Amino acid sequence: MQSRHLFAPTGAALSRLSRPCVDIPSRRSARRLIRDRDRQQWLHRVERLTVGHEPIPADSPRLILVIGGELLARARDYSFRVSSGRVLVLDGREPFLLQSAGETGAQLLSFVPDPRSLQICVEPTRSLLGRCRLLPMVHDRESAVAGLMSGLEDAMRRTGAGKLEGPNPAQFWLDSILTAQAEYEPLIERCHGRTPERRRDLFVRLARVRTMLATGDGGDADVEQLAGMARLSASHFVRLFHKVFGEPPHSFRLRRRMERAHRLISDTGLSVQEVMDRVGFDNHSCFARAFRRHFGCSASAVRERQQAAAV
């Protein structure tokens, strides 16, 4: 019982949570689900892993916090990187291969829940549904899901626990993470679809493209290619992306490129030309105009201020 309180999410982690998970269809179903959890002993597994350049398969539901390095996730038709502090969530419906994206290994915290704990019992006479309650996407550092996974990693590090197995205390963290997904409810409701499942699936496809644009893994793909990744027509994709995320895809891609350029100028010794190459610019004038438009000054001025502050 002591470990139950030791690892249970508290304080700031809990304060970020709001409503129950949107995928639970009703309070009555939620009560049945809780009773099912009381009757069964879920077999969760939480452990630290180091992934090298040899791909490892991931074909079951899991949550992966990148602690150090950078993770490359490859599906059949696309791939993307997950940087430190972000959380990759998979629902098991699509197999992935995971490997390090950098020269050294990627340090991960892997949370593999018992699949039974992720399904919903809708009617007493029906078996558990096959849909997973996890929202498969990359959760940014600022998200409640990433905050909870970081809190779990911190608790394990402080107590020296190499892994957690069994129903408790991992179940308390899983319940909190499932509840934290409610922060995406307003975005999901902006998607069209006659059922919550269709709106949810559409949001997941849009979020996948957004992740690829944010990390640069979408390259210079045009609107037609990006729309194909989301399985939408080009016009529908642009309109829906803007509606859900508040800006069109090309504006989002440019903004994230410039934010990355600013970080590289501020935090590294790379030349401006090297930074341009990293963020996908081949024209110095275009880069200079875009940088000044976003930050109100030149890249050289940012570098000079950074060097002066370091003296």
Backbone hydrogen bonds, N-H to C=O, Kabsch-Sander energy under -0.5 kcal/mol:
donor,donor_aa,acceptor,acceptor_aa,energy
5,H,1,M,-1.2
6,L,2,Q,-2.1
7,F,3,S,-2.3
8,A,4,R,-0.8
13,A,10,T,-1.4
15,S,11,G,-1.9
16,R,12,A,-0.8
16,R,13,A,-0.7
17,L,14,L,-1.7
24,I,21,C,-1.5
30,A,26,S,-2.4
31,R,27,R,-2.4
32,R,28,R,-2.0
33,L,29,S,-2.6
34,I,30,A,-2.4
35,R,31,R,-2.3
36,D,32,R,-2.4
37,R,33,L,-2.0
38,D,34,I,-1.9
39,R,35,R,-1.7
40,Q,36,D,-1.7
42,W,40,Q,-0.8
44,H,42,W,-0.8
44,H,166,G,-0.6
45,R,112,V,-1.7
46,V,164,L,-2.9
47,E,110,S,-2.3
48,R,162,G,-1.1
49,L,108,L,-2.4
51,V,106,A,-2.6
56,I,98,L,-2.4
58,A,96,F,-2.7
62,R,90,L,-1.9
63,L,111,F,-2.4
64,I,88,L,-2.5
65,L,109,L,-2.4
66,V,64,I,-0.5
66,V,86,R,-2.2
67,I,65,L,-0.8
67,I,107,Q,-2.7
68,G,107,Q,-1.6
71,L,82,V,-2.7
72,L,99,Q,-3.5
73,A,71,L,-0.5
73,A,80,F,-2.9
74,R,72,L,-0.5
74,R,97,L,-2.7
75,A,73,A,-0.5
75,A,78,Y,-2.7
80,F,73,A,-2.1
82,V,71,L,-3.0
85,G,66,V,-3.2
86,R,83,S,-1.8
87,V,139,H,-2.1
88,L,64,I,-2.7
89,V,87,V,-0.6
89,V,137,M,-2.2
90,L,62,R,-2.6
96,F,58,A,-2.0
97,L,74,R,-2.2
98,L,56,I,-2.7
99,Q,72,L,-1.9
100,S,52,G,-3.1
101,A,70,E,-3.2
102,G,70,E,-0.6
102,G,104,T,-0.5
106,A,51,V,-2.7
107,Q,68,G,-2.0
108,L,49,L,-3.2
109,L,65,L,-2.3
110,S,47,E,-3.1
110,S,108,L,-0.5
111,F,63,L,-2.9
111,F,109,L,-0.5
112,V,45,R,-3.2
112,V,110,S,-0.6
117,S,114,D,-1.8
118,L,115,P,-1.5
119,Q,116,R,-1.1
122,V,120,I,-0.8
126,R,123,E,-1.5
129,L,120,I,-1.7
133,R,118,L,-1.6
137,M,135,L,-0.8
139,H,87,V,-3.1
139,H,137,M,-0.6
140,D,138,V,-0.5
143,S,140,D,-1.7
147,G,143,S,-2.0
148,L,144,A,-2.2
149,M,145,V,-2.4
150,S,146,A,-2.4
151,G,147,G,-1.9
152,L,148,L,-2.3
153,E,149,M,-2.3
154,D,150,S,-2.3
155,A,151,G,-2.2
156,M,152,L,-2.2
157,R,153,E,-2.3
158,R,154,D,-2.6
159,T,155,A,-1.6
160,G,156,M,-0.8
161,A,156,M,-1.6
164,L,46,V,-2.8
166,G,44,H,-1.8
171,Q,167,P,-2.2
172,F,169,P,-1.1
173,W,169,P,-1.1
174,L,170,A,-2.5
175,D,171,Q,-2.6
176,S,172,F,-1.7
177,I,173,W,-2.5
178,L,174,L,-2.7
179,T,175,D,-2.0
180,A,176,S,-2.2
181,Q,177,I,-1.0
182,A,179,T,-1.9
183,E,180,A,-1.9
184,Y,181,Q,-2.0
185,E,182,A,-1.7
188,I,184,Y,-2.5
189,E,185,E,-2.4
190,R,186,P,-0.6
190,R,187,L,-0.7
191,C,188,I,-1.4
199,R,195,T,-2.0
200,R,196,P,-2.4
201,D,197,E,-2.5
202,L,198,R,-2.2
203,F,199,R,-2.3
204,V,200,R,-2.3
205,R,201,D,-1.9
206,L,202,L,-2.3
207,A,203,F,-2.9
208,R,204,V,-1.9
209,V,205,R,-1.7
210,R,206,L,-2.3
211,T,207,A,-2.2
212,M,208,R,-1.9
213,L,209,V,-2.3
214,A,210,R,-2.5
215,T,211,T,-2.0
216,G,212,M,-0.7
217,D,212,M,-0.9
218,G,212,M,-1.8
219,G,216,G,-1.6
221,A,218,G,-2.1
226,L,222,D,-2.5
227,A,223,V,-2.8
228,G,224,E,-1.8
229,M,225,Q,-1.7
230,A,226,L,-1.3
231,R,228,G,-0.8
232,L,227,A,-2.5
237,F,233,S,-2.8
238,V,234,A,-2.4
239,R,235,S,-2.2
240,L,236,H,-2.6
241,F,237,F,-2.9
242,H,238,V,-2.0
243,K,239,R,-2.0
244,V,240,L,-2.6
245,F,241,F,-2.7
246,G,242,H,-1.8
252,F,248,P,-2.2
253,R,249,P,-2.6
254,L,250,H,-2.1
255,R,251,S,-2.5
256,R,252,F,-2.4
257,R,253,R,-2.0
258,M,254,L,-2.4
259,E,255,R,-2.3
260,R,256,R,-2.1
261,A,257,R,-2.4
262,H,258,M,-2.4
263,R,259,E,-1.9
264,L,260,R,-2.4
265,I,261,A,-2.5
266,S,262,H,-2.4
267,D,263,R,-2.9
268,T,264,L,-1.5
275,V,271,S,-2.4
276,M,272,V,-2.6
277,D,273,Q,-2.1
278,R,274,E,-2.0
279,V,275,V,-2.0
280,G,276,M,-0.8
281,F,276,M,-2.8
287,F,283,N,-2.1
288,A,284,H,-2.7
289,R,285,S,-2.4
290,A,286,C,-2.3
291,F,287,F,-2.7
292,R,288,A,-2.3
293,R,289,R,-2.3
294,H,290,A,-1.8
295,F,291,F,-2.4
296,G,292,R,-2.3
302,V,298,S,-1.6
303,R,299,A,-2.2
304,E,300,S,-2.5
305,R,301,A,-2.3
306,Q,302,V,-2.1
307,Q,303,R,-2.3
308,A,304,E,-2.3
309,A,305,R,-2.2
310,A,306,Q,-1.3
311,V,307,Q,-0.7
311,V,308,A,-0.7
